[in-house]
Amino acid sequence: MIELKTKRLVLRPLGLQYWEAVHEYASDLENTKYMMFLPNDTVEETKEFLAGVEKQWASANQTCYEFAILLEGDMIGGVSLTLEEENPCLGELGWIVNKRYWGQGIAPEAAAALVEYAKENLNVTHFIAHCDAGNPGSYRTMEKIGMVRTAEYGGRKNKSSDE
């Protein structure tokens, strides 16, 4: 089992064992305001997502690496890397942290650990990330891990919003 450690965090493969913690933030409208495919409306949606994550971890052709973020043993968020199928040297980063832990530098610490792992073990040389134009916290995470803005488009909407 892959386990990544930082000064404060442990990153472990995400799976069904974390369904309660994932559902807490993945079903919260404030927590998922800028996420395109969230919030989850039901526990079944959350469990279905996590079952798919477990299949990815078990795949011989893994292209998505979804990690649980653990702080002092508590699962508080997730960080992911999705490899570009046509160019596996390119990976897209993503993250979500339970709003109770916002503003503590959790996302950049977790994302930086995943970038380091991907460079050393997956031969990823280029990283991208997307965030809603109205989400300064996510953009600051990108800056803190050394990313630069290359384009800006309009905002995105989550599946529960008409805005």
C-alpha positions in Angstrom: 0.0 0.0 0.0 1.3 3.4 -0.9 1.5 5.8 2.0 2.9 9.3 1.6 3.9 11.4 4.7 4.4 15.1 5.2 5.2 17.0 8.3 1.5 16.9 9.5 -0.3 14.6 7.0 -0.5 11.0 5.9 -1.9 10.3 2.4 -3.3 6.8 1.8 -5.3 5.3 -1.0 -8.9 6.5 -0.9 -11.6 3.8 -0.6 -14.9 2.7 0.9 -13.5 2.7 4.5 -13.6 6.5 4.4 -17.2 6.8 3.2 -18.5 8.7 6.2 -15.8 11.3 6.2 -16.1 11.7 2.4 -19.8 12.0 2.5 -19.6 14.7 5.2 -17.8 17.1 2.9 -19.0 15.8 -0.4 -22.6 16.4 0.4 -22.1 19.8 1.9 -23.1 22.6 -0.5 -20.7 25.2 1.0 -17.8 22.7 0.9 -18.5 21.8 -2.7 -19.6 25.2 -4.0 -16.9 25.2 -6.7 -16.9 21.5 -7.6 -18.5 20.5 -10.9 -19.6 17.0 -10.0 -20.6 17.6 -6.3 -22.4 17.8 -4.0 -23.5 14.2 -3.6 -27.1 13.9 -2.8 -27.0 10.4 -1.2 -24.7 8.1 0.7 -25.1 5.7 -2.3 -23.5 8.3 -4.6 -20.6 8.7 -2.3 -20.1 4.9 -1.9 -20.4 4.5 -5.7 -17.7 7.1 -6.3 -15.4 5.3 -3.7 -16.1 1.9 -5.2 -14.9 3.3 -8.5 -11.8 4.7 -6.8 -11.0 1.3 -5.4 -11.3 -0.2 -8.9 -8.8 2.4 -10.2 -6.4 1.4 -7.4 -6.7 -2.2 -8.3 -6.3 -1.6 -12.0 -3.1 -2.7 -13.8 -3.6 0.4 -16.0 -4.1 2.9 -13.2 -4.5 6.4 -14.5 -6.1 8.0 -11.4 -4.5 8.2 -8.0 -7.0 9.3 -5.3 -5.6 9.7 -1.8 -7.3 10.3 1.5 -5.8 13.1 3.5 -5.3 12.1 7.2 -4.5 14.6 9.9 -3.8 13.0 13.3 -5.5 9.9 12.1 -8.7 11.7 11.0 -9.7 11.6 7.3 -10.2 15.3 6.4 -10.1 15.5 2.6 -8.7 14.1 -0.6 -6.1 14.9 -3.2 -5.8 13.3 -6.6 -3.7 13.0 -9.7 -5.2 11.9 -13.0 -2.8 11.0 -15.8 -3.5 12.2 -19.3 -4.2 9.1 -21.3 -2.5 10.4 -24.5 0.5 11.8 -22.5 1.1 10.1 -19.1 3.8 12.6 -18.4 1.0 15.1 -17.8 -1.1 14.9 -14.7 -4.1 16.9 -13.5 -4.2 17.6 -9.8 -7.3 18.0 -7.7 -8.1 18.4 -4.0 -10.9 18.9 -1.5 -10.7 19.5 2.2 -13.4 19.5 4.8 -14.4 23.1 5.5 -13.6 22.6 9.2 -9.9 22.5 8.1 -9.8 25.4 5.6 -7.1 28.0 6.0 -4.6 25.6 7.6 -2.4 24.9 4.5 -3.7 21.3 4.2 -4.4 21.3 0.5 -1.0 22.7 -0.6 0.9 20.3 1.8 -1.0 17.3 0.4 -0.7 18.4 -3.2 3.0 19.1 -2.9 3.5 15.5 -1.5 1.6 14.1 -4.4 3.6 16.1 -7.0 6.8 14.8 -5.5 5.6 11.2 -5.5 4.4 11.6 -9.1 7.7 13.0 -10.3 9.7 10.3 -8.6 7.5 7.2 -9.2 5.2 7.9 -12.1 7.5 10.0 -14.4 5.1 12.9 -14.5 6.9 16.0 -15.6 4.0 18.5 -16.1 1.1 19.3 -13.8 -2.2 21.1 -14.4 -5.1 22.0 -12.2 -8.4 23.8 -12.7 -10.4 25.9 -10.3 -13.4 28.1 -10.5 -12.5 31.8 -11.1 -14.3 32.7 -7.9 -12.4 30.3 -5.7 -9.3 32.2 -4.4 -8.4 29.4 -1.9 -7.9 26.9 -4.6 -5.9 29.3 -6.7 -3.6 30.1 -3.7 -3.1 26.3 -3.3 -1.8 26.2 -6.9 0.5 29.2 -6.3 1.9 27.6 -3.1 2.9 24.5 -5.0 4.6 26.5 -7.8 1.9 26.5 -10.4 1.2 29.6 -12.6 -2.0 30.7 -14.2 -2.0 30.1 -17.9 -5.6 30.9 -18.7 -8.7 32.3 -17.1 -12.2 31.5 -18.2 -15.7 32.0 -16.7 -16.7 30.2 -13.5 -18.0 26.7 -13.3 -21.1 25.6 -11.6 -21.7 22.6 -9.4 -24.5 20.2 -10.2 -26.8 21.8 -7.6 -26.5 25.3 -8.8 -28.1 27.3 -11.6 -25.5 30.0 -11.3 
